[in-house]
Amino acid sequence: MEKKKRSKFFAVLMIIIIVAVIGYGGFLIYSTEYDKQEAEFVNVQLSDVRTGTSEVSGTSTQTTTSLSTTAETTTTTATSITVVRPVKTEDSQRFPNEYDADFAVLINADRNEVVAYKNANSKMYPASLTKIMTLIIAVENIEDLNDRVKITDDMVFPMIELDASRAGFLPDETPKLRDVLYGLVLCSGADSAMAVSEYVAGSEEAFVEMMNAKAEELGLDGTHFANAVGLHDKENYSTVTDMALILEYAIQNDICRKIISAYEYKVPPTEQNPEGLTFTSNFFSRMYGDEMPDVTIKGGKTGYTDKSGNCIESYAEINGETYILVLCKCSNKWNAIYDTLSLYSVYGAGGEKYISSSSKR
């Protein structure tokens, strides 16, 4: 009897051990598969960031951009970004001379169509619109936007002598590259352009070679860059159509679009700038972007030299579609702004011209 009980006990014990082993084995299989799936998920997220498909943290137009960003720390490659030269159609219209710009083009980027134009493929000088290409090259070649760059005398004092616009960085300051890029676009900082050129390529000359290589890659045969700032140079030229394509390319990159669309950005205090720096968009300091019915202007860039006149480029959403407008050689900055508002309204949304009560026009 005792022997029978003992046999039964060992049988039950063996069953328990077998069940435990099977259960533990199943757990290991499940755990391994879960870890594998989780690893694949993480890789997808990192891949999305690298190809520019993940949303970059920050703020939208007309708000202050957050200083604590994470996705912006990873380089964004250009492999998934394409642009197609817009074509004229039977509906394309020529801008009448009542609009101030000597060179102008409005394109529907979603349809790759020229909506309206004026000397759209003629050679002109783009001034600081050049800095959108500077931004593109910087973003595509900087691995970590939290990295720092040292500001030197050569990045600041020559730009002061040339009366170029500056972000306000001072020699021996070491801002984050993110700070420098916002200064590049929002205040059209020549000091920022020099800083990213040296960081990315070792010199402005080498950086400009990268800019021209990108222009060639995009098929921009009417464009050549001679500097990263947009200073007047006979060899720093483009067309408004080419500049529209550069902007179209830029806004497909999350980081570039976030910077181009920002209204304000704050840089923390440093020893050289104890009050910190506040960058306010030259573009949005002149307009809100929602002045015209059915038109939302999302971002843009201004520029000026004596030779180029007043230049402005922007992108807008109209009836769910993306439009890009470039105006160059306007006689003054307010005509450039008012015509931007009018042209989006009249030729994009089928609305009325912008009427200003300002005496500045």
FENSULSUL-V998076 format. One record per residue. RES is the residue in three letters. PHI is phi in whole degrees, -180 to 180 (999 if undefined). Layout:
BEGIN
res	phi
RES	PHI
RES	PHI
END
This chain:
BEGIN
res	phi
MET	999
GLU	-61
LYS	-65
LYS	-67
LYS	-64
ARG	-64
SER	-62
LYS	-65
PHE	-63
PHE	-66
ALA	-65
VAL	-63
LEU	-61
MET	-64
ILE	-61
ILE	-61
ILE	-64
ILE	-62
VAL	-61
ALA	-64
VAL	-63
ILE	-62
GLY	-63
TYR	-67
GLY	-63
GLY	-63
PHE	-62
LEU	-62
ILE	-62
TYR	-63
SER	-63
THR	-64
GLU	-65
TYR	-64
ASP	-63
LYS	-64
GLN	-65
GLU	-64
ALA	-63
GLU	-63
PHE	-63
VAL	-63
ASN	-62
VAL	-63
GLN	-62
LEU	-66
SER	-64
ASP	-60
VAL	-63
ARG	-65
THR	-95
GLY	81
THR	-98
SER	-85
GLU	-76
VAL	-86
SER	-70
GLY	154
THR	-125
SER	-93
THR	-53
GLN	73
THR	-131
THR	-81
THR	-73
SER	-65
LEU	-83
SER	-98
THR	-121
THR	-118
ALA	-64
GLU	-74
THR	-83
THR	-110
THR	-63
THR	-113
THR	-85
ALA	-102
THR	-62
SER	-99
ILE	-108
THR	-135
VAL	-134
VAL	-123
ARG	-61
PRO	-70
VAL	-116
LYS	-77
THR	-124
GLU	-66
ASP	-93
SER	-64
GLN	-122
ARG	-89
PHE	-66
PRO	-70
ASN	-69
GLU	-66
TYR	-87
ASP	-75
ALA	-66
ASP	-79
PHE	-130
ALA	-155
VAL	-152
LEU	-121
ILE	-123
ASN	-95
ALA	-69
ASP	-72
ARG	-100
ASN	56
GLU	-121
VAL	-82
VAL	-84
ALA	-154
TYR	-159
LYS	-160
ASN	50
ALA	-69
ASN	-118
SER	-90
LYS	-66
MET	-148
TYR	-105
PRO	-85
ALA	51
SER	-77
LEU	-62
THR	-52
LYS	-67
ILE	-68
MET	-69
THR	-58
LEU	-61
ILE	-59
ILE	-62
ALA	-63
VAL	-64
GLU	-75
ASN	-124
ILE	-102
GLU	-79
ASP	-140
LEU	-74
ASN	-85
ASP	-65
ARG	-116
VAL	-127
LYS	-86
ILE	-82
THR	-114
ASP	-57
ASP	-68
MET	-84
VAL	-112
PHE	-66
PRO	-63
MET	-71
ILE	-65
GLU	-63
LEU	-85
ASP	58
ALA	-81
SER	-66
ARG	-133
ALA	-77
GLY	113
PHE	-70
LEU	-121
PRO	-52
ASP	79
GLU	-73
THR	-128
PRO	-72
LYS	-69
LEU	-61
ARG	-59
ASP	-60
VAL	-64
LEU	-69
TYR	-67
GLY	-65
LEU	-60
VAL	-94
LEU	-65
CYS	-108
SER	55
GLY	-71
ALA	-68
ASP	-62
SER	-65
ALA	-62
MET	-67
ALA	-65
VAL	-70
SER	-61
GLU	-69
TYR	-64
VAL	-78
ALA	-119
GLY	92
SER	-163
GLU	-66
GLU	-59
ALA	-67
PHE	-65
VAL	-62
GLU	-60
MET	-68
MET	-62
ASN	-69
ALA	-65
LYS	-67
ALA	-60
GLU	-67
GLU	-59
LEU	-85
GLY	76
LEU	-91
ASP	-78
GLY	-102
THR	-125
HIS	-149
PHE	-107
ALA	-117
ASN	-155
ALA	-92
VAL	-98
GLY	103
LEU	-59
HIS	-65
ASP	-157
LYS	-59
GLU	-97
ASN	-109
TYR	-137
SER	-163
THR	-128
VAL	-67
THR	-67
ASP	-63
MET	-66
ALA	-64
LEU	-69
ILE	-63
LEU	-66
GLU	-60
TYR	-62
ALA	-63
ILE	-77
GLN	-83
ASN	-97
ASP	-55
ILE	-69
CYS	-59
ARG	-62
LYS	-61
ILE	-71
ILE	-63
SER	-94
ALA	-77
TYR	-96
GLU	-147
TYR	-147
LYS	-112
VAL	-108
PRO	-62
PRO	-60
THR	-133
GLU	-61
GLN	-79
ASN	-124
PRO	-63
GLU	-91
GLY	76
LEU	-127
THR	-121
PHE	-97
THR	-115
SER	-58
ASN	-58
PHE	-68
PHE	-79
SER	-75
ARG	-110
MET	-157
TYR	-91
GLY	103
ASP	-121
GLU	-66
MET	-104
PRO	-58
ASP	68
VAL	-125
THR	-123
ILE	-83
LYS	-92
GLY	178
GLY	178
LYS	-148
THR	-112
GLY	-161
TYR	-160
THR	-142
ASP	-59
LYS	-80
SER	-86
GLY	71
ASN	-84
CYS	-120
ILE	-153
GLU	-136
SER	-159
TYR	-132
ALA	-143
GLU	-108
ILE	-133
ASN	52
GLY	79
GLU	-117
THR	-96
TYR	-116
ILE	-128
LEU	-128
VAL	-128
LEU	-124
CYS	-133
LYS	60
CYS	-85
SER	-76
ASN	-155
LYS	-68
TRP	-76
ASN	-60
ALA	-61
ILE	-69
TYR	-64
ASP	-69
THR	-59
LEU	-62
SER	-66
LEU	-68
TYR	-62
SER	-69
VAL	-71
TYR	-93
GLY	-96
ALA	-102
GLY	69
GLY	-104
GLU	-100
LYS	-71
TYR	-76
ILE	-113
SER	-106
SER	-87
SER	-71
SER	-87
LYS	-74
ARG	-95
END
